[in-house]
């Protein structure tokens, strides 16, 4: 996963678009299939890292870690570390993350409708 150089025109254009369009800003936060899929599973409650991996068997460990960090930085997911041996870490949606629930459900309905049309 490469980062765009902050001095590039592409970076500037993306920033301007995200600032002008709240839908693009929101899509940048949950954008990508993995972030959205992670949020879908966390709607039902907190999960440990390995439980999320089992839900998404095709995601690499690196990608899962990157996506969880991105969602945590965005304030969508909360990471809780318990002082136990062995160490226990859980992930759950924040209040802002739970606000995504109806949106994700509607996206699911829309996706099912489109699948039925064989697009």
NORLINSUL-V324515 format. One record per pair of residues at least 4 apart in sequence whose ideal C-beta (glycine too) atoms are under 8 Angstrom apart, sorted by sequence separation. I is the first residue (numbers start at 0). J is the second residue. D is the distance in whole Angstrom. If there is no record, write none. Layout:
i:I j:J d:D
i:I j:J d:D
This chain:
i:3 j:7 d:6
i:6 j:10 d:7
i:7 j:11 d:7
i:8 j:12 d:6
i:9 j:13 d:6
i:10 j:14 d:6
i:11 j:15 d:6
i:12 j:16 d:6
i:13 j:17 d:6
i:14 j:18 d:6
i:15 j:19 d:6
i:16 j:20 d:6
i:19 j:23 d:8
i:20 j:24 d:7
i:21 j:25 d:6
i:22 j:26 d:6
i:23 j:27 d:6
i:24 j:28 d:7
i:25 j:29 d:7
i:26 j:30 d:5
i:30 j:34 d:6
i:31 j:35 d:7
i:32 j:36 d:6
i:33 j:37 d:6
i:34 j:38 d:7
i:35 j:39 d:6
i:36 j:40 d:7
i:37 j:41 d:6
i:38 j:42 d:7
i:41 j:45 d:7
i:46 j:50 d:4
i:47 j:51 d:7
i:48 j:52 d:7
i:49 j:53 d:6
i:50 j:54 d:7
i:51 j:55 d:6
i:52 j:56 d:7
i:58 j:62 d:5
i:59 j:63 d:7
i:60 j:64 d:6
i:61 j:65 d:6
i:62 j:66 d:6
i:63 j:67 d:6
i:64 j:68 d:6
i:65 j:69 d:6
i:66 j:70 d:6
i:67 j:71 d:6
i:68 j:72 d:6
i:69 j:73 d:6
i:71 j:75 d:8
i:83 j:87 d:5
i:92 j:96 d:3
i:93 j:97 d:7
i:94 j:98 d:7
i:95 j:99 d:8
i:98 j:102 d:8
i:99 j:103 d:5
i:100 j:104 d:6
i:101 j:105 d:6
i:102 j:106 d:6
i:103 j:107 d:6
i:104 j:108 d:7
i:105 j:109 d:6
i:106 j:110 d:6
i:107 j:111 d:6
i:108 j:112 d:6
i:109 j:113 d:6
i:110 j:114 d:6
i:111 j:115 d:7
i:112 j:116 d:7
i:114 j:118 d:8
i:5 j:10 d:5
i:29 j:34 d:5
i:30 j:35 d:8
i:41 j:46 d:6
i:46 j:51 d:5
i:58 j:63 d:5
i:70 j:75 d:5
i:71 j:76 d:5
i:81 j:86 d:7
i:91 j:96 d:8
i:92 j:97 d:5
i:113 j:118 d:5
i:3 j:9 d:6
i:4 j:10 d:6
i:17 j:23 d:5
i:18 j:24 d:7
i:28 j:34 d:8
i:29 j:35 d:5
i:40 j:46 d:6
i:52 j:58 d:7
i:70 j:76 d:4
i:71 j:77 d:7
i:80 j:86 d:7
i:81 j:87 d:4
i:3 j:10 d:5
i:16 j:23 d:5
i:17 j:24 d:5
i:71 j:78 d:5
i:80 j:87 d:8
i:81 j:88 d:7
i:92 j:99 d:7
i:46 j:54 d:7
i:52 j:60 d:7
i:55 j:63 d:7
i:58 j:66 d:8
i:80 j:88 d:5
i:81 j:89 d:8
i:29 j:38 d:6
i:67 j:76 d:6
i:79 j:88 d:7
i:3 j:13 d:7
i:17 j:27 d:6
i:41 j:51 d:8
i:78 j:88 d:6
i:79 j:89 d:5
i:40 j:51 d:6
i:52 j:63 d:6
i:67 j:78 d:7
i:78 j:89 d:8
i:79 j:90 d:8
i:51 j:63 d:7
i:78 j:90 d:6
i:79 j:91 d:7
i:77 j:90 d:7
i:13 j:27 d:8
i:37 j:51 d:6
i:40 j:54 d:5
i:76 j:90 d:5
i:77 j:91 d:5
i:40 j:55 d:8
i:48 j:63 d:7
i:76 j:91 d:7
i:77 j:92 d:7
i:51 j:67 d:8
i:76 j:92 d:6
i:77 j:93 d:5
i:75 j:92 d:7
i:76 j:93 d:7
i:36 j:54 d:8
i:37 j:55 d:7
i:75 j:93 d:6
i:36 j:55 d:6
i:48 j:67 d:8
i:71 j:90 d:8
i:74 j:93 d:6
i:77 j:96 d:8
i:75 j:95 d:6
i:76 j:96 d:6
i:74 j:95 d:5
i:75 j:96 d:4
i:33 j:55 d:7
i:74 j:96 d:8
i:67 j:90 d:6
i:75 j:99 d:7
i:33 j:58 d:6
i:37 j:63 d:8
i:70 j:96 d:8
i:33 j:62 d:6
i:37 j:66 d:6
i:33 j:63 d:7
i:37 j:67 d:7
i:34 j:66 d:5
i:38 j:70 d:7
i:33 j:66 d:5
i:37 j:70 d:7
i:45 j:79 d:8
i:31 j:66 d:7
i:34 j:69 d:7
i:41 j:76 d:7
i:34 j:70 d:6
i:38 j:75 d:7
i:38 j:76 d:8
i:37 j:76 d:7
i:51 j:90 d:7
i:47 j:87 d:7
i:48 j:88 d:6
i:29 j:70 d:8
i:47 j:88 d:7
i:28 j:70 d:8
i:47 j:89 d:6
i:48 j:90 d:7
i:46 j:89 d:7
i:47 j:90 d:8
i:45 j:89 d:4
i:46 j:90 d:6
i:28 j:73 d:5
i:45 j:90 d:6
i:46 j:91 d:8
i:29 j:75 d:7
i:45 j:91 d:4
i:28 j:75 d:6
i:44 j:91 d:7
i:41 j:90 d:6
i:41 j:91 d:6
i:42 j:92 d:7
i:41 j:92 d:5
i:37 j:90 d:8
i:38 j:92 d:7
i:41 j:96 d:7
i:42 j:97 d:7
i:42 j:99 d:8
i:38 j:96 d:6
i:42 j:100 d:5
i:38 j:99 d:6
i:42 j:103 d:7
i:0 j:62 d:8
i:39 j:103 d:6
i:0 j:65 d:6
i:38 j:103 d:6
i:35 j:103 d:7
i:39 j:107 d:8
i:29 j:99 d:7
i:35 j:106 d:8
